Amino acid sequence: MYEKIYDKADIGEIFKLAEDISVFFETVKENYNYNLFKIDTDTLFYSLDSHYKDDLVNITKVIEQISADGFEKLCALFLKEIVKCESVNATQRSHDQGIDFVG
């Protein structure tokens, strides 16, 4: 898979990518108390954790129903609380359907 994406097979880079993914999954498990995926290490087939899948479905429903302003507030909250940005600022609205904040 790595070779198809990057047109080369660098074993060092593959191991680094695998380690980064592993650290990400462990961090999610520690912080949110569930695994995002279950991976069969022999085949590399994966399945979504049912709690994670349910959360994604519910979040998608909320996002589909909120206004553009509400979406921007949600994104700003995400940046501040989850990503831990020190500062989140709204930019001038331009009515271009773009996101009008930076963090």
VONUKE-946570 format. One record per residue (C-alpha): x, z, y. Coordinates in steps of 0.05 Angstrom, whole numbers, padded with zeros to 5 digits, always signed. Layout:
XZY
...
//
This chain:
+00000+00000+00000
+00056+00018+00049
+00090-00048+00036
+00026-00087+00050
+00017-00051+00117
+00090-00051+00141
+00118-00113+00104
+00172-00071+00072
+00180-00014+00023
+00224+00040+00053
+00223+00097+00003
+00246+00147+00056
+00190+00127+00103
+00140+00130+00046
+00160+00201+00028
+00158+00221+00102
+00088+00192+00109
+00066+00228+00045
+00094+00294+00072
+00060+00285+00139
-00007+00271+00105
+00003+00332+00060
+00018+00377+00120
-00044+00351+00155
-00088+00366+00095
-00059+00436+00088
-00070+00450+00162
-00142+00429+00156
-00150+00472+00094
-00120+00532+00129
-00159+00524+00194
-00227+00501+00167
-00227+00529+00096
-00240+00464+00060
-00205+00402+00035
-00220+00335+00068
-00206+00295+00006
-00195+00304-00068
-00140+00256-00091
-00125+00237-00163
-00049+00236-00163
-00045+00187-00221
-00089+00133-00191
-00089+00153-00117
-00165+00147-00117
-00197+00196-00069
-00265+00224-00056
-00290+00259+00006
-00304+00333+00002
-00380+00340+00003
-00378+00391+00061
-00333+00344+00101
-00379+00285+00087
-00440+00325+00108
-00405+00346+00172
-00386+00274+00188
-00458+00251+00178
-00485+00307+00223
-00433+00295+00277
-00448+00220+00276
-00523+00235+00286
-00508+00278+00346
-00460+00228+00377
-00511+00172+00369
-00563+00211+00408
-00523+00238+00467
-00515+00205+00534
-00450+00175+00560
-00440+00237+00603
-00453+00282+00543
-00404+00242+00501
-00350+00250+00554
-00363+00325+00557
-00358+00329+00481
-00292+00290+00482
-00264+00334+00537
-00284+00396+00498
-00250+00367+00436
-00186+00355+00476
-00187+00425+00505
-00207+00466+00444
-00182+00426+00384
-00123+00387+00411
-00105+00445+00458
-00094+00402+00520
-00078+00448+00578
-00117+00407+00628
-00175+00360+00620
-00198+00322+00682
-00255+00274+00695
-00239+00209+00729
-00286+00171+00775
-00343+00139+00737
-00342+00064+00738
-00403+00048+00695
-00360+00005+00649
-00380+00045+00587
-00308+00070+00582
-00287+00142+00576
-00277+00173+00644
-00230+00232+00632
-00158+00247+00615
-00125+00305+00581
//
